Amino acid sequence: MTTAKPQLSLYNTLTRTKAPFVPMDANNVRMYVCGPTVYDFAHIGNARPVIVFDLLFRLLRHVYGADHVTYVRNITDVDDKINARALRDFPDLPLNEAIRRVTEKTETQFLSDVKALGTLDPTHQPRATDNIAQMQALIAALIERNHAYVASGEVLFDTQSMPDYGQLSGRNLEDNLAGARVAVEAHKKNPGDFVLWKLSADNEPGWDSPWGRGRPGWHIECSAMSERYLGPIFDIHGGGLDLIFPHHENEIAQSRCAHGSQAMANVWMHNGFLQVEGQKMSKSLGNFVTINDLLQTGALGGQAWPGEVLRLAMLMTHYREPIDFSARRLEEAEAKLRDWQRAARETSPQAEIAPDADVLLAIADDLNFHRASVALDALARRANRGEAEAGEALAASLHFLGFTLSSALTSDDGWEPPAHIATAIAARLDALNARDFDKADAIRNELAEQGIALLDYKDDQGQRQTKWEVKR
């Protein structure tokens, strides 16, 4: 069974309109999304773009083919916050080694956390420090084209050299004071000029360059990495709403002026802000929550949450709208996901079973997950009435959206485990009854690697039984 591929429509921040998406090359659809700065564990606000653009990545792969989509999400591993964390956590190590210790640890944790959210690996995940040469080449091109200048040991972008600077954010040059990370200083030609390369002190990381030992400004990183892996112009650039200005505005300025082009990306997409329990997330308010907190320690609601529940809780609000993340929201997401998974429990969709057409049409309409969830509810009702085709479509749709059929379900729910798990549990009980404890332990360990935890007990007749649950 196959389903016609839907026409995508996406909202473009640059044009302030939703329009049909037409890739530059249907054989190589290209998307770049700003990734984390790995100075600490990623907070739940960082999880939203990861989940949103994973959903878009899945949709693009479905429409154009998995081999015809290139998705790049960067890792920023050079930053003043990283320097401070390295000096704090590893004061006795040489700075470069201390920085590497910080970034490798936090990057590994980030990748583990987002994997738990049901996300696919991007095609490329470049680190900023592996692309210094590309950044320097871009800066040199900007200087040569008279869009950048050297002053007081820094290289700065000349915002007045670009007549239409500010199109993405809608800000005039008069409104653009220095922007993030850069103070207004006398050596700038214009208050809105921003740093491309800055000199490094002895206690700061640095690389040799034509302008002295230094390190890149924030914005140049993404311009260089996107160009390296996607070319000077590509299809989609994504990130959080807070990045529109100054980060994305300055990326556009750098990339366009370096190449003399009219665009950096054709479509700019931004997810909305996130707050926690009705308040802006802040360490001072005590409501700063990391992805790992939710997965492991029960930061909201007093319990650890499965990654799929966090995923659904994020998607239940349209990606461009603000979201209030709360324990109640997680409970609602878990109940909803459990309903869908139960309804799909009897099915084992084959590779040729496509996601439901209504689900695909909804997601293709600017990632309208609410409409998709209405379609999933309808499939669940039909599956519960015994319609096998609806159950198969539901299972295929859940898989397409990044969900499994077993998370958040336990044997107490009256739901039988998948056949291979039931077989393994039965074999383990036989081994225990035969006092073959090595075999029983091996089966338990194998199931544990799949995220299935076992609990042995005796029933009213004194017979050994086993309960199971998905580990949280």
QUITA-V871941 format. One record per helix or strand. SS is the DSSP state (helix for helix, strand for strand). FROM is the first residue (numbers start at 0). LEN is the number of residues. If there is no record, write none. Layout:
((SS FROM LEN) (SS FROM LEN))
This chain:
((strand 8 4) (strand 16 4) (strand 28 5) (strand 36 1) (strand 42 1) (helix 43 21) (helix 65 3) (strand 68 5) (strand 74 2) (helix 79 10) (helix 94 22) (strand 123 1) (strand 126 1) (helix 127 3) (helix 131 13) (strand 147 4) (strand 153 4) (helix 158 3) (strand 193 6) (strand 206 1) (strand 213 3) (helix 217 13) (strand 233 7) (helix 240 19) (strand 264 7) (strand 273 3) (strand 278 2) (strand 289 1) (helix 290 6) (helix 306 9) (strand 322 3) (helix 326 17) (helix 356 8) (strand 364 1) (helix 368 16) (helix 387 14) (strand 409 1) (helix 410 3) (helix 418 15) (helix 436 13) (strand 451 7) (strand 463 7))
